[in-house]
Amino acid sequence: MANRSVSASNSLIGRRPRKRQHPPVFNGLECSYEDRNNDFLCPICFDVIEEAHMTKCGHSFCFKCVVKSLEQSNRCPKCNFTVESKDQIFPNFLLNELILKHKQQMDEKKRRMEKMNGHQVSELQEFLSQEADTLQLADVNFMLEVLVQKKQQLEADCKAAQFQLLREFLHQVRKHKQEQLDRLTKEITCIDDDSKRVEAYFVGHSLASPSFVPDQYLPSVGSSDVVGSSNGDETTAAAAIISQDSFNGNKSVDRLNQLPQNTLAARRKRMHIHFDDLEQCYFSLRSKEFDRGGDSADGLEDFQDNLAKFTRYSGMRTLATLSYACDIFNGSSIVSSIEFDKDSEFFAIAGVTKKIKVFEYGMVVQDAVDIHYPVNEMVCNSKISCVSWSSYHKGTMASSDYEGTVTVWDAFTGQKARVFQEHEKRCWSVDFNRVDTKLIASGSDDARVKLWATDRDHSIASLEAKANVCCVKFSPTSRYHLAFGSADHCVHYYDLRNLKQPLGVFKGHRKAVSYAKFLNTDEIVSASTDSQLKLWNINKSHSLRSFKGHTNEKNFVGLATDGDYIVCGSENNSLFVYYKGLSKQLLTMKFDTVRSVLDKEKKEEDANEFVSAVCWRQGSNVVVAANSQGTIKVLELV
């Protein structure tokens, strides 16, 4: 019984149709239509062997391949047998003859295939070309029937695949458009709700004040002294119709704020110029509200505040012009730092002439002529990079210079109170702490931030950075928190009670961070030589907004803020004003080019002047800016 089953099994095996032979395969890679023989393939390049040479261990390779392999390793690429040099490889004449015959056969087959349209053929086509002479009519009819059915099936499958792809595309398009429609519906609903709130205000206001006319034009005066615009083309604005005494920003500042700075028409014009930015700002502030389907007006109030502040100013008016240059022959009078004292009554100007000049603001803006003399002048041993006033002692000022020295001055007597010389390289920045009025911070090219006390002879702490420190700034409301910008393209935020680990490292700039300023307790604005300003929140790692428009690729161009507006210089000798809620510049003003005696022959296009320092007079709309020629302008935003 067992023998019978075995014989039956053998008979079944004998009747099983013989499988079609697969084309030659080498290491799992199918050969091309040339049907290469595995024995003729070089194990190194996987191509037909050229100039076959054999090693002592019996393996054959292309001559070029084996020589190149032996230059890198003295072992056989196939079996790792030691081959001392290329003298131990020998021509394989028999294999070369076989390869030659193989190539001739391949060429003949290729020529035959080319006669059948010369394209790469399949196995079926190759079979038909070889067996065409032996095929019968029945065989041909059967093959035609099978091919027709296969063609119809393939066409149907192809058509189905096309319709499936089209169905998926239409489904995705509809889903995307439906999401847009839902989003748009929510936005329109939110806009309608906000419009109702605004209309309700007008109804209540008109009942309380029947004479109120929304589009009423306000009185305006000539704008011959007003320069700058929000887009470079708008060049006029209404100026405040009050006496020049009001430019001090003290008693008359209330009067100035009581009167609108521009007409409603001018504000409307600026709104339309920046409509796209304002629309984006509106939806970014209201997005949380219509995402959760609420009806709160919190975001609307924020946007109303942004809209009012963004359209408040239309230009800058020059109140006074000063000169930092020592004489008309001095070609280098770059102003590197401008700072106001704690009461904004005096401001100091310092730069590469090694002098700190202190001016009284009230006298400067009231003088009828632009010839102004400082109330005091201090001479340093090196070029000055930065100055900072104490927030408690009116006459106390600190300066940093190119030799790495930090000096504490009595600004009104010109006497040095302290001199700190622990930095090993140029010191770029110095800052007084507003809470702990004895505490000073400085940053240097020696990659250190040092902390000083006005009653100590040496530094009280040192913070090690990874790259050059370009700027330091204390938090306005804390004695412990400090931010500094570095050549590593980052802003670092520290708690001085733990100098080993930063509270945050803000990454986003592409070049060195040259300035970092606090807008308030939680927000920092930074400037970099990548021609961008970035707004950060200390509780978030990503930047809230980038400000672009100015040019800054290699110089320190100044940075200042009053909490809402940000002003910086540019390397096209212009001043740029931004509002923190929008990315595009609000105002620009270009400095006039003033030639020294030695530079009168220089062409305008060869000029490389830039705005080098800016400062905001806190509690007012006054900015003081200076450029690399030593020209200082006291400007009022109007």
Beta strands, then each sheet from edge to edge (+ up, - down):
strand 1: 25-26
strand 2: 29-30
strand 3: 52-54
strand 4: 60-62
strand 5: 90-91
strand 6: 226-227
strand 7: 316-323
strand 8: 335-340
strand 9: 346-351
strand 10: 355-360
strand 11: 376-379
strand 12: 384-389
strand 13: 396-401
strand 14: 406-410
strand 15: 415-420
strand 16: 427-432
strand 17: 439-444
strand 18: 448-453
strand 19: 461-464
strand 20: 469-474
strand 21: 481-486
strand 22: 490-495
strand 23: 504-507
strand 24: 513-518
strand 25: 523-528
strand 26: 532-537
strand 27: 545-547
strand 28: 559-561
strand 29: 565-569
strand 30: 574-579
strand 31: 585-590
strand 32: 611-617
strand 33: 622-627
strand 34: 631-637
sheet 1: 1+ 2-
sheet 2: 4+ 3- 5+
sheet 3: 6+ 7- 34+ 33- 32+
sheet 4: 8+ 9- 10+ 11-
sheet 5: 12+ 13- 14+ 15-
sheet 6: 16+ 17- 18+ 19-
sheet 7: 20+ 21- 22+ 23-
sheet 8: 24+ 25- 26+ 27-
sheet 9: 28+ 29- 30+ 31-
end
